[in-house]
Amino acid sequence: MPERSALTQGVQVGVETTPGTNVAANKKFISIGIEPAVQMDPMRFRPMGTKFNTVVTPGKEWVEADLSGVGSYSELLWLLSSVVVEPGAPTTVDTSARNWTFVSAAAAEDTVKTLTVEQGGSVRAHKFNYGLVSELELTINRDGIEIGGT
């Protein structure tokens, strides 16, 4: 099997209708980067009388992904819907503009969107569901909007 080139690896997402249920990932971002990586919490054991761990076994595994990019009105909606709250229906400002309103509950749980994320290419690919934005950083200044997060 040929080695995969990092240059040709793409990421696509899809909004899950039921959190944790895979859906078709049919949206490819052009201004937001998602870089998934497997995380692991190994279980270690060091018996009495030894200086070093004698057994290290894989524990739980999960996926974390770093977010990066620049601001885009059409793509920021995806991240805000996953970290703040699902917005209401948009109102049309004119033929090419929409107004989205994000209203967070003051004393109740908010309903956020989860994502199915696919990463890879034609050689090999990975997929995970229940993609939830847990951190979102927007740096807004005169030079533009920079995105970061997890």
C-alpha positions as CSV (number, residue, x, y, z in Angstrom):
1,M,0.0,0.0,0.0
2,P,1.5,3.4,-0.9
3,E,2.2,5.9,1.8
4,R,-0.3,8.7,1.9
5,S,0.9,12.3,1.2
6,A,-0.1,15.0,3.7
7,L,-0.5,17.3,0.8
8,T,-3.6,15.5,-0.6
9,Q,-5.3,14.8,2.8
10,G,-8.7,16.5,2.9
11,V,-11.3,16.9,5.7
12,Q,-15.1,16.9,5.2
13,V,-17.9,17.3,7.7
14,G,-21.6,16.6,8.0
15,V,-24.1,17.7,10.6
16,E,-25.5,14.8,12.6
17,T,-29.3,14.7,13.0
18,T,-28.9,12.4,16.1
19,P,-25.7,13.1,18.1
20,G,-23.2,10.3,17.7
21,T,-24.9,8.8,14.5
22,N,-22.7,8.9,11.4
23,V,-24.0,10.9,8.5
24,A,-22.6,11.6,5.0
25,A,-19.7,14.1,5.4
26,N,-20.5,16.2,2.3
27,K,-19.1,19.7,3.3
28,K,-15.5,20.5,2.6
29,F,-14.3,23.7,4.3
30,I,-12.2,26.1,2.3
31,S,-11.4,28.5,5.2
32,I,-11.3,26.2,8.2
33,G,-8.7,23.5,8.9
34,I,-9.5,20.4,11.0
35,E,-6.5,18.2,12.0
36,P,-7.7,15.1,13.9
37,A,-5.2,13.1,16.0
38,V,-5.7,10.0,18.2
39,Q,-5.2,10.5,21.9
40,M,-4.5,7.6,24.4
41,D,-4.4,7.3,28.2
42,P,-2.2,4.3,28.9
43,M,-2.5,2.2,32.1
44,R,0.8,1.8,33.9
45,F,1.8,-0.6,36.6
46,R,5.0,-0.5,38.8
47,P,5.1,-3.3,41.4
48,M,6.7,-2.7,44.7
49,G,10.5,-3.2,44.6
50,T,11.0,-2.0,41.0
51,K,12.1,1.4,39.8
52,F,10.2,1.3,36.5
53,N,6.8,0.4,35.2
54,T,6.8,-3.3,34.2
55,V,3.5,-3.2,32.4
56,V,2.1,-0.5,30.1
57,T,-1.2,-1.3,28.4
58,P,-3.3,0.8,26.1
59,G,-6.2,2.4,28.0
60,K,-9.0,4.5,26.6
61,E,-8.6,6.1,23.2
62,W,-10.3,9.2,21.7
63,V,-9.9,11.7,19.0
64,E,-9.1,15.4,19.4
65,A,-8.8,17.8,16.5
66,D,-7.1,21.2,16.3
67,L,-9.1,23.9,14.5
68,S,-7.4,26.6,12.5
69,G,-8.2,29.0,9.7
70,V,-9.6,32.4,8.7
71,G,-13.1,33.8,9.1
72,S,-15.7,33.0,6.5
73,Y,-19.3,34.0,7.1
74,S,-20.6,30.8,5.6
75,E,-18.3,28.4,7.5
76,L,-18.2,30.1,10.9
77,L,-21.9,29.0,11.3
78,W,-20.8,25.3,11.5
79,L,-18.4,26.0,14.4
80,L,-20.7,28.4,16.3
81,S,-23.6,25.8,16.0
82,S,-21.4,23.2,17.7
83,V,-19.9,25.4,20.5
84,V,-22.7,27.9,21.4
85,V,-26.1,26.8,20.3
86,E,-28.0,25.7,17.2
87,P,-29.2,29.0,15.6
88,G,-32.8,29.7,14.7
89,A,-33.9,29.9,11.1
90,P,-32.1,32.6,9.2
91,T,-33.9,35.8,8.1
92,T,-33.1,37.1,4.6
93,V,-31.5,40.5,4.6
94,D,-31.3,40.7,0.8
95,T,-30.9,38.2,-2.1
96,S,-27.4,37.1,-1.0
97,A,-27.3,37.8,2.8
98,R,-28.8,36.0,5.7
99,N,-29.1,37.0,9.4
100,W,-28.5,34.1,11.8
101,T,-29.3,34.5,15.5
102,F,-27.7,32.5,18.2
103,V,-29.6,32.6,21.5
104,S,-28.1,30.8,24.4
105,A,-30.4,29.8,27.3
106,A,-29.5,31.6,30.6
107,A,-30.2,28.7,32.9
108,A,-30.7,25.5,30.8
109,E,-28.7,23.2,28.5
110,D,-28.3,24.4,25.0
111,T,-28.9,22.2,22.0
112,V,-25.7,22.2,19.9
113,K,-24.9,20.4,16.7
114,T,-22.4,17.5,16.5
115,L,-20.4,16.6,13.4
116,T,-19.3,13.5,11.5
117,V,-15.7,14.2,10.4
118,E,-13.9,12.3,7.6
119,Q,-10.2,12.9,7.0
120,G,-8.0,11.3,4.4
121,G,-7.8,10.7,0.7
122,S,-8.2,8.0,-1.9
123,V,-5.4,5.8,-0.4
124,R,-6.6,5.8,3.2
125,A,-9.1,7.7,5.3
126,H,-10.4,8.0,8.9
127,K,-13.9,8.9,10.1
128,F,-15.3,9.8,13.5
129,N,-18.7,10.8,14.8
130,Y,-19.9,13.0,17.7
131,G,-17.5,15.8,16.7
132,L,-18.2,18.5,19.2
133,V,-16.4,21.9,19.2
134,S,-15.2,22.3,22.8
135,E,-13.0,25.4,22.4
136,L,-13.3,28.2,19.8
137,E,-11.0,31.2,19.6
138,L,-11.7,34.0,17.2
139,T,-9.1,36.7,16.9
140,I,-10.7,39.7,15.2
141,N,-8.6,42.7,14.2
142,R,-8.1,45.0,11.2
143,D,-6.1,42.3,9.5
144,G,-9.0,39.8,9.5
145,I,-10.4,37.0,11.5
146,E,-8.2,34.1,12.7
147,I,-9.7,30.9,14.0
148,G,-8.3,28.5,16.6
149,G,-9.8,25.8,18.8
150,T,-10.4,22.2,19.5
